[in-house]
């Protein structure tokens, strides 16, 4: 039986840090560097699609 993977497009800093197995401070900085941050008043969300595209630029080949 195949399970449907429910992947969120937007996450908060804490959830994103857990999702990508890094500390929250590092995730926040990388999200800002990737221009993946959306601010709605006090709510801050990170676009995972943009973040992952940025993260791929660090891929070590070979």
PQR file with spaces between the fields and no chain letter, atoms N, CA, C, O and H, PARSE charges and radii, in Angstrom:
ATOM       1  N    UNK     1       0.840   -1.178    0.000 -0.4000 1.5000
ATOM       2  CA   UNK     1       0.000    0.000    0.000 -0.0000 2.0000
ATOM       3  C    UNK     1       0.891    1.248    0.000  0.5500 1.7000
ATOM       4  O    UNK     1       1.810    1.355    0.812 -0.5500 1.4000
ATOM       5  N    UNK     2       0.621    2.178   -0.898 -0.4000 1.5000
ATOM       6  CA   UNK     2       1.379    3.419   -0.970 -0.0000 2.0000
ATOM       7  C    UNK     2       0.778    4.455   -0.039  0.5500 1.7000
ATOM       8  O    UNK     2      -0.438    4.638    0.004 -0.5500 1.4000
ATOM       9  H    UNK     2      -0.126    2.091   -1.557  0.4000 1.0000
ATOM      10  N    UNK     3       1.633    5.125    0.699 -0.4000 1.5000
ATOM      11  CA   UNK     3       1.172    6.193    1.571 -0.0000 2.0000
ATOM      12  C    UNK     3       1.322    7.521    0.860  0.5500 1.7000
ATOM      13  O    UNK     3       2.308    7.754    0.161 -0.5500 1.4000
ATOM      14  H    UNK     3       2.621    4.976    0.665  0.4000 1.0000
ATOM      15  N    UNK     4       0.359    8.375    1.039 -0.4000 1.5000
ATOM      16  CA   UNK     4       0.434    9.719    0.486 -0.0000 2.0000
ATOM      17  C    UNK     4       1.279   10.569    1.427  0.5500 1.7000
ATOM      18  O    UNK     4       1.013   10.633    2.627 -0.5500 1.4000
ATOM      19  H    UNK     4      -0.442    8.185    1.607  0.4000 1.0000
ATOM      20  N    UNK     5       2.287   11.213    0.880 -0.4000 1.5000
ATOM      21  CA   UNK     5       3.144   12.071    1.684 -0.0000 2.0000
ATOM      22  C    UNK     5       2.545   13.470    1.681  0.5500 1.7000
ATOM      23  O    UNK     5       2.402   14.100    0.633 -0.5500 1.4000
ATOM      24  H    UNK     5       2.503   11.161   -0.095  0.4000 1.0000
ATOM      25  N    UNK     6       2.199   13.942    2.869 -0.4000 1.5000
ATOM      26  CA   UNK     6       1.608   15.268    3.012 -0.0000 2.0000
ATOM      27  C    UNK     6       2.717   16.251    3.335  0.5500 1.7000
ATOM      28  O    UNK     6       3.053   16.457    4.501 -0.5500 1.4000
ATOM      29  H    UNK     6       2.315   13.431    3.721  0.4000 1.0000
ATOM      30  N    UNK     7       3.286   16.857    2.300 -0.4000 1.5000
ATOM      31  CA   UNK     7       4.396   17.777    2.481 -0.0000 2.0000
ATOM      32  C    UNK     7       3.880   19.206    2.516  0.5500 1.7000
ATOM      33  O    UNK     7       3.165   19.644    1.614 -0.5500 1.4000
ATOM      34  H    UNK     7       3.013   16.689    1.352  0.4000 1.0000
ATOM      35  N    UNK     8       4.245   19.917    3.550 -0.4000 1.5000
ATOM      36  CA   UNK     8       3.831   21.311    3.674 -0.0000 2.0000
ATOM      37  C    UNK     8       4.691   22.181    2.771  0.5500 1.7000
ATOM      38  O    UNK     8       5.880   21.928    2.581 -0.5500 1.4000
ATOM      39  H    UNK     8       4.827   19.562    4.282  0.4000 1.0000
ATOM      40  N    UNK     9       4.068   23.203    2.223 -0.4000 1.5000
ATOM      41  CA   UNK     9       4.799   24.140    1.379 -0.0000 2.0000
ATOM      42  C    UNK     9       5.431   25.242    2.236  0.5500 1.7000
ATOM      43  O    UNK     9       6.520   25.727    1.929 -0.5500 1.4000
ATOM      44  H    UNK     9       3.101   23.409    2.377  0.4000 1.0000
ATOM      45  N    UNK    10       4.746   25.629    3.303 -0.4000 1.5000
ATOM      46  CA   UNK    10       5.239   26.673    4.203 -0.0000 2.0000
ATOM      47  C    UNK    10       5.354   26.134    5.624  0.5500 1.7000
ATOM      48  O    UNK    10       4.479   25.405    6.093 -0.5500 1.4000
ATOM      49  H    UNK    10       3.861   25.235    3.553  0.4000 1.0000
ATOM      50  N    UNK    11       6.438   26.496    6.302 -0.4000 1.5000
ATOM      51  CA   UNK    11       6.649   26.089    7.692 -0.0000 2.0000
ATOM      52  C    UNK    11       7.151   27.283    8.493  0.5500 1.7000
ATOM      53  O    UNK    11       7.667   28.253    7.938 -0.5500 1.4000
ATOM      54  H    UNK    11       7.148   27.088    5.921  0.4000 1.0000
ATOM      55  N    UNK    12       6.989   27.192    9.805 -0.4000 1.5000
ATOM      56  CA   UNK    12       7.573   28.191   10.697 -0.0000 2.0000
ATOM      57  C    UNK    12       9.024   27.792   10.955  0.5500 1.7000
ATOM      58  O    UNK    12       9.439   26.676   10.641 -0.5500 1.4000
ATOM      59  H    UNK    12       6.570   26.404   10.256  0.4000 1.0000
ATOM      60  N    UNK    13       9.784   28.720   11.529 -0.4000 1.5000
ATOM      61  CA   UNK    13      11.209   28.462   11.762 -0.0000 2.0000
ATOM      62  C    UNK    13      11.457   27.184   12.561  0.5500 1.7000
ATOM      63  O    UNK    13      12.290   26.363   12.175 -0.5500 1.4000
ATOM      64  H    UNK    13       9.446   29.626   11.783  0.4000 1.0000
ATOM      65  N    UNK    14      10.744   27.014   13.663 -0.4000 1.5000
ATOM      66  CA   UNK    14      10.975   25.852   14.531 -0.0000 2.0000
ATOM      67  C    UNK    14      10.710   24.550   13.794  0.5500 1.7000
ATOM      68  O    UNK    14      11.511   23.618   13.860 -0.5500 1.4000
ATOM      69  H    UNK    14      10.068   27.681   13.976  0.4000 1.0000
ATOM      70  N    UNK    15       9.597   24.489   13.101 -0.4000 1.5000
ATOM      71  CA   UNK    15       9.229   23.276   12.361 -0.0000 2.0000
ATOM      72  C    UNK    15      10.219   23.002   11.235  0.5500 1.7000
ATOM      73  O    UNK    15      10.588   21.852   10.996 -0.5500 1.4000
ATOM      74  H    UNK    15       8.946   25.247   13.048  0.4000 1.0000
ATOM      75  N    UNK    16      10.645   24.047   10.547 -0.4000 1.5000
ATOM      76  CA   UNK    16      11.618   23.888    9.464 -0.0000 2.0000
ATOM      77  C    UNK    16      12.955   23.376    9.958  0.5500 1.7000
ATOM      78  O    UNK    16      13.578   22.528    9.320 -0.5500 1.4000
ATOM      79  H    UNK    16      10.345   24.981   10.741  0.4000 1.0000
ATOM      80  N    UNK    17      13.395   23.893   11.097 -0.4000 1.5000
ATOM      81  CA   UNK    17      14.664   23.441   11.675 -0.0000 2.0000
ATOM      82  C    UNK    17      14.605   21.953   12.002  0.5500 1.7000
ATOM      83  O    UNK    17      15.569   21.224   11.769 -0.5500 1.4000
ATOM      84  H    UNK    17      12.889   24.582   11.615  0.4000 1.0000
ATOM      85  N    UNK    18      13.481   21.507   12.536 -0.4000 1.5000
ATOM      86  CA   UNK    18      13.308   20.083   12.843 -0.0000 2.0000
ATOM      87  C    UNK    18      13.230   19.258   11.565  0.5500 1.7000
ATOM      88  O    UNK    18      13.807   18.173   11.479 -0.5500 1.4000
ATOM      89  H    UNK    18      12.697   22.099   12.725  0.4000 1.0000
ATOM      90  N    UNK    19      12.514   19.780   10.574 -0.4000 1.5000
ATOM      91  CA   UNK    19      12.342   19.077    9.312 -0.0000 2.0000
ATOM      92  C    UNK    19      13.668   18.844    8.595  0.5500 1.7000
ATOM      93  O    UNK    19      13.885   17.784    8.008 -0.5500 1.4000
ATOM      94  H    UNK    19      12.045   20.661   10.644  0.4000 1.0000
ATOM      95  N    UNK    20      14.548   19.832    8.644 -0.4000 1.5000
ATOM      96  CA   UNK    20      15.837   19.733    7.940 -0.0000 2.0000
ATOM      97  C    UNK    20      16.999   19.384    8.869  0.5500 1.7000
ATOM      98  O    UNK    20      18.160   19.486    8.474 -0.5500 1.4000
ATOM      99  H    UNK    20      14.372   20.693    9.121  0.4000 1.0000
ATOM     100  N    UNK    21      16.698   18.979   10.082 -0.4000 1.5000
ATOM     101  CA   UNK    21      17.697   18.509   11.060 -0.0000 2.0000
ATOM     102  C    UNK    21      18.844   19.493   11.268  0.5500 1.7000
ATOM     103  O    UNK    21      20.017   19.145   11.138 -0.5500 1.4000
ATOM     104  H    UNK    21      15.755   18.896   10.403  0.4000 1.0000
ATOM     105  N    UNK    22      18.477   20.719   11.592 -0.4000 1.5000
ATOM     106  CA   UNK    22      19.495   21.727   11.905 -0.0000 2.0000
ATOM     107  C    UNK    22      18.966   22.622   13.007  0.5500 1.7000
ATOM     108  O    UNK    22      17.774   22.613   13.316 -0.5500 1.4000
ATOM     109  H    UNK    22      17.523   21.001   11.698  0.4000 1.0000
ATOM     110  N    UNK    23      19.867   23.396   13.599 -0.4000 1.5000
ATOM     111  CA   UNK    23      19.411   24.289   14.663 -0.0000 2.0000
ATOM     112  C    UNK    23      18.568   25.403   14.048  0.5500 1.7000
ATOM     113  O    UNK    23      18.689   25.721   12.865 -0.5500 1.4000
ATOM     114  H    UNK    23      20.835   23.404   13.348  0.4000 1.0000
ATOM     115  N    UNK    24      17.720   25.980   14.876 -0.4000 1.5000
ATOM     116  CA   UNK    24      16.784   26.988   14.389 -0.0000 2.0000
ATOM     117  C    UNK    24      17.524   28.222   13.863  0.5500 1.7000
ATOM     118  O    UNK    24      17.115   28.807   12.861 -0.5500 1.4000
ATOM     119  H    UNK    24      17.621   25.722   15.837  0.4000 1.0000
ATOM     120  N    UNK    25      18.586   28.611   14.521 -0.4000 1.5000
ATOM     121  CA   UNK    25      19.343   29.796   14.094 -0.0000 2.0000
ATOM     122  C    UNK    25      19.903   29.619   12.682  0.5500 1.7000
ATOM     123  O    UNK    25      19.843   30.538   11.866 -0.5500 1.4000
ATOM     124  H    UNK    25      18.918   28.135   15.336  0.4000 1.0000
ATOM     125  N    UNK    26      20.448   28.433   12.399 -0.4000 1.5000
ATOM     126  CA   UNK    26      21.005   28.140   11.076 -0.0000 2.0000
ATOM     127  C    UNK    26      19.894   28.110   10.028  0.5500 1.7000
ATOM     128  O    UNK    26      20.067   28.630    8.925 -0.5500 1.4000
ATOM     129  H    UNK    26      20.497   27.686   13.063  0.4000 1.0000
ATOM     130  N    UNK    27      18.762   27.507   10.367 -0.4000 1.5000
ATOM     131  CA   UNK    27      17.640   27.446    9.431 -0.0000 2.0000
ATOM     132  C    UNK    27      17.135   28.850    9.108  0.5500 1.7000
ATOM     133  O    UNK    27      16.868   29.165    7.948 -0.5500 1.4000
ATOM     134  H    UNK    27      18.622   27.085   11.262  0.4000 1.0000
ATOM     135  N    UNK    28      17.005   29.694   10.133 -0.4000 1.5000
ATOM     136  CA   UNK    28      16.550   31.072    9.916 -0.0000 2.0000
ATOM     137  C    UNK    28      17.487   31.811    8.971  0.5500 1.7000
ATOM     138  O    UNK    28      17.036   32.482    8.043 -0.5500 1.4000
ATOM     139  H    UNK    28      17.222   29.439   11.075  0.4000 1.0000
ATOM     140  N    UNK    29      18.789   31.687    9.206 -0.4000 1.5000
ATOM     141  CA   UNK    29      19.760   32.395    8.372 -0.0000 2.0000
ATOM     142  C    UNK    29      19.731   31.890    6.936  0.5500 1.7000
ATOM     143  O    UNK    29      19.766   32.684    5.996 -0.5500 1.4000
ATOM     144  H    UNK    29      19.155   31.142    9.960  0.4000 1.0000
ATOM     145  N    UNK    30      19.666   30.585    6.764 -0.4000 1.5000
ATOM     146  CA   UNK    30      19.626   30.023    5.408 -0.0000 2.0000
ATOM     147  C    UNK    30      18.335   30.414    4.695  0.5500 1.7000
ATOM     148  O    UNK    30      18.357   30.689    3.495 -0.5500 1.4000
ATOM     149  H    UNK    30      19.638   29.940    7.528  0.4000 1.0000
ATOM     150  N    UNK    31      17.221   30.443    5.406 -0.4000 1.5000
ATOM     151  CA   UNK    31      15.940   30.827    4.811 -0.0000 2.0000
ATOM     152  C    UNK    31      15.996   32.276    4.331  0.5500 1.7000
ATOM     153  O    UNK    31      15.486   32.602    3.259 -0.5500 1.4000
ATOM     154  H    UNK    31      17.204   30.220    6.381  0.4000 1.0000
ATOM     155  N    UNK    32      16.614   33.137    5.125 -0.4000 1.5000
ATOM     156  CA   UNK    32      16.768   34.538    4.728 -0.0000 2.0000
ATOM     157  C    UNK    32      17.700   34.661    3.522  0.5500 1.7000
ATOM     158  O    UNK    32      17.419   35.414    2.590 -0.5500 1.4000
ATOM     159  H    UNK    32      17.028   32.872    5.996  0.4000 1.0000
ATOM     160  N    UNK    33      18.800   33.924    3.544 -0.4000 1.5000
ATOM     161  CA   UNK    33      19.744   33.942    2.418 -0.0000 2.0000
ATOM     162  C    UNK    33      19.092   33.448    1.129  0.5500 1.7000
ATOM     163  O    UNK    33      19.432   33.897    0.035 -0.5500 1.4000
ATOM     164  H    UNK    33      19.028   33.312    4.302  0.4000 1.0000
ATOM     165  N    UNK    34      18.155   32.522    1.276 -0.4000 1.5000
ATOM     166  CA   UNK    34      17.464   31.944    0.120 -0.0000 2.0000
ATOM     167  C    UNK    34      16.306   32.826   -0.355  0.5500 1.7000
ATOM     168  O    UNK    34      15.679   32.531   -1.373 -0.5500 1.4000
ATOM     169  H    UNK    34      17.879   32.157    2.165  0.4000 1.0000
ATOM     170  N    UNK    35      16.023   33.896    0.372 -0.4000 1.5000
ATOM     171  CA   UNK    35      14.859   34.745    0.082 -0.0000 2.0000
ATOM     172  C    UNK    35      13.572   33.925    0.088  0.5500 1.7000
ATOM     173  O    UNK    35      12.716   34.085   -0.781 -0.5500 1.4000
ATOM     174  H    UNK    35      16.532   34.135    1.199  0.4000 1.0000
ATOM     175  N    UNK    36      13.450   33.052    1.072 -0.4000 1.5000
ATOM     176  CA   UNK    36      12.296   32.162    1.191 -0.0000 2.0000
ATOM     177  C    UNK    36      11.378   32.552    2.348  0.5500 1.7000
ATOM     178  O    UNK    36      10.479   31.792    2.708 -0.5500 1.4000
ATOM     179  H    UNK    36      14.145   32.922    1.779  0.4000 1.0000
ATOM     180  N    UNK    37      11.598   33.730    2.931 -0.4000 1.5000
ATOM     181  CA   UNK    37      10.856   34.152    4.120 -0.0000 2.0000
ATOM     182  C    UNK    37       9.666   35.031    3.737  0.5500 1.7000
ATOM     183  O    UNK    37       9.788   35.952    2.929 -0.5500 1.4000
ATOM     184  H    UNK    37      12.328   34.347    2.638  0.4000 1.0000
ATOM     185  N    UNK    38       8.520   34.728    4.333 -0.4000 1.5000
ATOM     186  CA   UNK    38       7.296   35.505    4.147 -0.0000 2.0000
ATOM     187  C    UNK    38       6.854   36.011    5.510  0.5500 1.7000
ATOM     188  O    UNK    38       6.733   35.225    6.449 -0.5500 1.4000
ATOM     189  H    UNK    38       8.421   33.981    4.990  0.4000 1.0000
ATOM     190  N    UNK    39       6.615   37.299    5.632 -0.4000 1.5000
ATOM     191  CA   UNK    39       6.179   37.875    6.909 -0.0000 2.0000
ATOM     192  C    UNK    39       4.764   38.403    6.770  0.5500 1.7000
ATOM     193  O    UNK    39       4.458   39.174    5.860 -0.5500 1.4000
ATOM     194  H    UNK    39       6.713   37.938    4.869  0.4000 1.0000
ATOM     195  N    UNK    40       3.910   37.978    7.682 -0.4000 1.5000
ATOM     196  CA   UNK    40       2.523   38.430    7.749 -0.0000 2.0000
ATOM     197  C    UNK    40       2.298   38.924    9.170  0.5500 1.7000
ATOM     198  O    UNK    40       2.010   38.130   10.066 -0.5500 1.4000
ATOM     199  H    UNK    40       4.158   37.352    8.421  0.4000 1.0000
ATOM     200  N    UNK    41       2.424   40.210    9.378 -0.4000 1.5000
ATOM     201  CA   UNK    41       2.411   40.792   10.714 -0.0000 2.0000
ATOM     202  C    UNK    41       3.496   40.126   11.552  0.5500 1.7000
ATOM     203  O    UNK    41       4.680   40.276   11.250 -0.5500 1.4000
ATOM     204  H    UNK    41       2.658   40.854    8.650  0.4000 1.0000
ATOM     205  N    UNK    42       3.116   39.391   12.602 -0.4000 1.5000
ATOM     206  CA   UNK    42       4.120   38.727   13.442 -0.0000 2.0000
ATOM     207  C    UNK    42       4.370   37.279   13.030  0.5500 1.7000
ATOM     208  O    UNK    42       5.255   36.618   13.574 -0.5500 1.4000
ATOM     209  H    UNK    42       2.155   39.270   12.847  0.4000 1.0000
ATOM     210  N    UNK    43       3.603   36.799   12.087 -0.4000 1.5000
ATOM     211  CA   UNK    43       3.750   35.424   11.604 -0.0000 2.0000
ATOM     212  C    UNK    43       4.839   35.377   10.533  0.5500 1.7000
ATOM     213  O    UNK    43       4.805   36.148    9.574 -0.5500 1.4000
ATOM     214  H    UNK    43       2.884   37.336   11.645  0.4000 1.0000
ATOM     215  N    UNK    44       5.796   34.476   10.698 -0.4000 1.5000
ATOM     216  CA   UNK    44       6.857   34.309    9.716 -0.0000 2.0000
ATOM     217  C    UNK    44       6.805   32.880    9.183  0.5500 1.7000
ATOM     218  O    UNK    44       6.815   31.919    9.952 -0.5500 1.4000
ATOM     219  H    UNK    44       5.823   33.850   11.477  0.4000 1.0000
ATOM     220  N    UNK    45       6.751   32.752    7.869 -0.4000 1.5000
ATOM     221  CA   UNK    45       6.719   31.450    7.216 -0.0000 2.0000
ATOM     222  C    UNK    45       7.877   31.335    6.234  0.5500 1.7000
ATOM     223  O    UNK    45       8.346   32.330    5.680 -0.5500 1.4000
ATOM     224  H    UNK    45       6.743   33.533    7.243  0.4000 1.0000
ATOM     225  N    UNK    46       8.326   30.101    6.030 -0.4000 1.5000
ATOM     226  CA   UNK    46       9.398   29.831    5.076 -0.0000 2.0000
ATOM     227  C    UNK    46       8.852   28.932    3.980  0.5500 1.7000
ATOM     228  O    UNK    46       8.232   27.907    4.262 -0.5500 1.4000
ATOM     229  H    UNK    46       7.945   29.293    6.480  0.4000 1.0000
ATOM     230  N    UNK    47       9.080   29.311    2.740 -0.4000 1.5000
ATOM     231  CA   UNK    47       8.661   28.521    1.587 -0.0000 2.0000
ATOM     232  C    UNK    47       9.672   27.385    1.409  0.5500 1.7000
ATOM     233  O    UNK    47      10.834   27.634    1.087 -0.5500 1.4000
ATOM     234  H    UNK    47       9.584   30.144    2.511  0.4000 1.0000
ATOM     235  N    UNK    48       9.236   26.151    1.615 -0.4000 1.5000
ATOM     236  CA   UNK    48      10.130   24.989    1.550 -0.0000 2.0000
ATOM     237  C    UNK    48      10.652   24.735    0.142  0.5500 1.7000
ATOM     238  O    UNK    48      11.775   24.259   -0.022 -0.5500 1.4000
ATOM     239  H    UNK    48       8.292   25.949    1.876  0.4000 1.0000
ATOM     240  N    UNK    49       9.856   25.045   -0.873 -0.4000 1.5000
ATOM     241  CA   UNK    49      10.312   24.840   -2.249 -0.0000 2.0000
ATOM     242  C    UNK    49      11.519   25.723   -2.559  0.5500 1.7000
ATOM     243  O    UNK    49      12.507   25.256   -3.127 -0.5500 1.4000
ATOM     244  H    UNK    49       8.944   25.432   -0.740  0.4000 1.0000
ATOM     245  N    UNK    50      11.436   26.987   -2.186 -0.4000 1.5000
ATOM     246  CA   UNK    50      12.552   27.918   -2.413 -0.0000 2.0000
ATOM     247  C    UNK    50      13.742   27.520   -1.554  0.5500 1.7000
ATOM     248  O    UNK    50      14.884   27.548   -2.014 -0.5500 1.4000
ATOM     249  H    UNK    50      10.634   27.366   -1.725  0.4000 1.0000
ATOM     250  N    UNK    51      13.473   27.147   -0.296 -0.4000 1.5000
ATOM     251  CA   UNK    51      14.556   26.752    0.609 -0.0000 2.0000
ATOM     252  C    UNK    51      15.304   25.541    0.074  0.5500 1.7000
ATOM     253  O    UNK    51      16.535   25.517    0.091 -0.5500 1.4000
ATOM     254  H    UNK    51      12.545   27.125    0.077  0.4000 1.0000
ATOM     255  N    UNK    52      14.577   24.537   -0.401 -0.4000 1.5000
ATOM     256  CA   UNK    52      15.217   23.324   -0.911 -0.0000 2.0000
ATOM     257  C    UNK    52      16.037   23.600   -2.165  0.5500 1.7000
ATOM     258  O    UNK    52      17.097   23.005   -2.361 -0.5500 1.4000
ATOM     259  H    UNK    52      13.577   24.557   -0.415  0.4000 1.0000
ATOM     260  N    UNK    53      15.558   24.485   -3.000 -0.4000 1.5000
ATOM     261  CA   UNK    53      16.314   24.856   -4.201 -0.0000 2.0000
ATOM     262  C    UNK    53      17.647   25.499   -3.801  0.5500 1.7000
ATOM     263  O    UNK    53      18.687   25.213   -4.395 -0.5500 1.4000
ATOM     264  H    UNK    53      14.697   24.968   -2.841  0.4000 1.0000
ATOM     265  N    UNK    54      17.599   26.363   -2.796 -0.4000 1.5000
ATOM     266  CA   UNK    54      18.810   26.995   -2.269 -0.0000 2.0000
ATOM     267  C    UNK    54      19.722   25.953   -1.620  0.5500 1.7000
ATOM     268  O    UNK    54      20.939   25.986   -1.805 -0.5500 1.4000
ATOM     269  H    UNK    54      16.754   26.595   -2.314  0.4000 1.0000
ATOM     270  N    UNK    55      19.142   25.047   -0.872 -0.4000 1.5000
ATOM     271  CA   UNK    55      19.919   24.014   -0.184 -0.0000 2.0000
ATOM     272  C    UNK    55      20.684   23.148   -1.196  0.5500 1.7000
ATOM     273  O    UNK    55      21.801   22.715   -0.914 -0.5500 1.4000
ATOM     274  H    UNK    55      18.154   25.021   -0.722  0.4000 1.0000
ATOM     275  N    UNK    56      20.105   22.898   -2.343 -0.4000 1.5000
ATOM     276  CA   UNK    56      20.764   22.090   -3.384 -0.0000 2.0000
ATOM     277  C    UNK    56      22.042   22.730   -3.909  0.5500 1.7000
ATOM     278  O    UNK    56      22.895   22.035   -4.461 -0.5500 1.4000
ATOM     279  H    UNK    56      19.197   23.250   -2.573  0.4000 1.0000
ATOM     280  N    UNK    57      22.189   24.044   -3.746 -0.4000 1.5000
ATOM     281  CA   UNK    57      23.412   24.699   -4.222 -0.0000 2.0000
ATOM     282  C    UNK    57      24.625   24.291   -3.377  0.5500 1.7000
ATOM     283  O    UNK    57      25.765   24.549   -3.763 -0.5500 1.4000
ATOM     284  H    UNK    57      21.496   24.608   -3.298  0.4000 1.0000
ATOM     285  N    UNK    58      24.381   23.661   -2.239 -0.4000 1.5000
ATOM     286  CA   UNK    58      25.466   23.202   -1.364 -0.0000 2.0000
ATOM     287  C    UNK    58      25.804   21.719   -1.577  0.5500 1.7000
ATOM     288  O    UNK    58      26.633   21.160   -0.859 -0.5500 1.4000
ATOM     289  H    UNK    58      23.454   23.451   -1.926  0.4000 1.0000
ATOM     290  N    UNK    59      25.173   21.100   -2.545 -0.4000 1.5000
ATOM     291  CA   UNK    59      25.369   19.686   -2.824 -0.0000 2.0000
ATOM     292  C    UNK    59      26.833   19.444   -3.244  0.5500 1.7000
ATOM     293  O    UNK    59      27.338   20.073   -4.174 -0.5500 1.4000
ATOM     294  H    UNK    59      24.499   21.554   -3.128  0.4000 1.0000
ATOM     295  N    UNK    60      27.495   18.521   -2.537 -0.4000 1.5000
ATOM     296  CA   UNK    60      28.869   18.158   -2.848 -0.0000 2.0000
ATOM     297  C    UNK    60      28.851   16.994   -3.806  0.5500 1.7000
ATOM     298  O    UNK    60      28.342   15.920   -3.485 -0.5500 1.4000
ATOM     299  H    UNK    60      27.085   18.011   -1.781  0.4000 1.0000
ATOM     300  N    UNK    61      29.407   17.205   -4.987 -0.4000 1.5000
ATOM     301  CA   UNK    61      29.425   16.157   -6.014 -0.0000 2.0000
ATOM     302  C    UNK    61      30.766   15.451   -5.991  0.5500 1.7000
ATOM     303  O    UNK    61      31.817   16.064   -5.809 -0.5500 1.4000
ATOM     304  H    UNK    61      29.820   18.078   -5.248  0.4000 1.0000
ATOM     305  N    UNK    62      30.696   14.144   -6.181 -0.4000 1.5000
ATOM     306  CA   UNK    62      31.935   13.394   -6.290 -0.0000 2.0000
ATOM     307  C    UNK    62      32.305   12.689   -5.118  0.5500 1.7000
ATOM     308  O    UNK    62      33.339   12.020   -5.101 -0.5500 1.4000
ATOM     309  H    UNK    62      29.841   13.646   -6.329  0.4000 1.0000
